[in-house]
Amino acid sequence: MSILWSLHLRREAASVPLARRLLVGAMETAGVDPDISYDLSVALSEACANAVAHGGSGSAGASGAYHVTAYLDGEKCRIEVADSGPGFPAGRPPALTRPAPLSTEHGRGLCLIEELADHVHFGNKPGRRGAVVSFDKILKWRDNAPLVAS
C-alpha cells in the first residue's frame, strides 16, 4: 500500500500545523509506529517553519507559497518541502556547519531534521529560485497495521 499527498501552502504560520496533522493522520491510519510518526511530524514541522520564515521575498507571511509532498511506500516515508526563497548559499545551509548558540531561539531546525530522519538532503531547486529539504525514514509498523503490504 502506498500513500502520496502533496500540498501547496501559503507562507503563514497556520500552515505548519495543518501539514503536520495531515501527515500524522495518514501515518496513524496506515498503522505506522507512533514513535516514527512523531519523529517525522517534528521534522516536517521544522522544514515547514523554515519555508514560512525564509521561503520567499520579504518577511514571513508575505505573499508566497511553499510545497509539501509526502510519500509512504510500505518501507519508508519520504517528505519534501520546497519554497521559492533565495535558497541555501552554495547549496548547503550554514547552520549545519556552525551550530546556533544555546542562547538563541532559532537556528536548530535543520539540525533537528538531520537527527530525526534516516537520510536528509538540503539543496536548491535546479535552475530556479528556492530551497528544497527532503528527508526519509524507515517505517516501523504497529501490530495488525491495516495498510501494511503483505
Backbone hydrogen bonds, N-H to C=O, Kabsch-Sander energy under -0.5 kcal/mol:
donor,donor_aa,acceptor,acceptor_aa,energy
3,I,72,L,-2.7
5,W,70,A,-2.3
7,L,68,V,-3.3
9,L,7,L,-0.6
9,L,66,Y,-3.0
11,R,64,G,-1.8
12,E,10,R,-2.5
15,S,12,E,-2.1
16,V,13,A,-1.3
18,L,14,A,-0.8
19,A,15,S,-2.1
20,R,16,V,-2.2
21,R,17,P,-2.8
22,L,18,L,-2.1
23,L,19,A,-2.1
24,V,20,R,-2.7
25,G,21,R,-2.7
26,A,22,L,-2.2
27,M,23,L,-2.6
28,E,24,V,-2.8
29,T,25,G,-2.4
30,A,26,A,-2.1
31,G,27,M,-1.4
32,V,27,M,-2.8
33,D,140,K,-3.0
37,S,33,D,-2.3
38,Y,34,P,-2.4
39,D,35,D,-2.2
40,L,36,I,-2.5
41,S,37,S,-2.2
42,V,38,Y,-2.3
43,A,39,D,-2.3
44,L,40,L,-2.6
45,S,41,S,-2.2
46,E,42,V,-2.2
47,A,43,A,-2.3
48,C,44,L,-2.7
49,A,45,S,-2.5
50,N,46,E,-2.1
51,A,47,A,-1.9
52,V,48,C,-2.5
53,A,49,A,-2.4
54,H,50,N,-3.0
55,G,51,A,-1.8
61,G,11,R,-0.8
62,A,59,S,-2.1
66,Y,9,L,-2.6
67,H,82,A,-3.0
68,V,7,L,-2.2
69,T,80,E,-2.5
70,A,5,W,-2.7
71,Y,78,R,-2.4
72,L,3,I,-2.9
73,D,71,Y,-0.6
73,D,76,K,-2.6
77,C,137,K,-2.3
78,R,71,Y,-2.5
79,I,135,F,-3.1
80,E,69,T,-2.6
81,V,133,V,-2.8
82,A,67,H,-2.5
83,D,131,A,-2.3
84,S,55,G,-1.7
91,G,88,F,-2.0
92,R,89,P,-1.9
96,L,93,P,-1.2
97,T,94,P,-1.0
98,R,94,P,-1.4
100,A,107,G,-0.6
104,T,101,P,-1.7
112,L,108,R,-2.2
113,I,109,G,-2.1
114,E,110,L,-2.0
115,E,111,C,-1.8
116,L,112,L,-2.3
117,A,113,I,-2.0
118,D,136,D,-2.2
119,H,136,D,-1.6
121,H,134,S,-3.1
123,G,132,V,-2.4
125,K,130,G,-2.5
128,R,125,K,-1.3
132,V,123,G,-3.1
133,V,81,V,-2.7
134,S,121,H,-2.6
134,S,132,V,-0.5
135,F,79,I,-2.6
136,D,119,H,-2.3
137,K,77,C,-1.8
139,L,75,E,-2.8
142,R,31,G,-3.1
145,A,142,R,-1.3
147,L,30,A,-1.6
148,V,145,A,-0.8
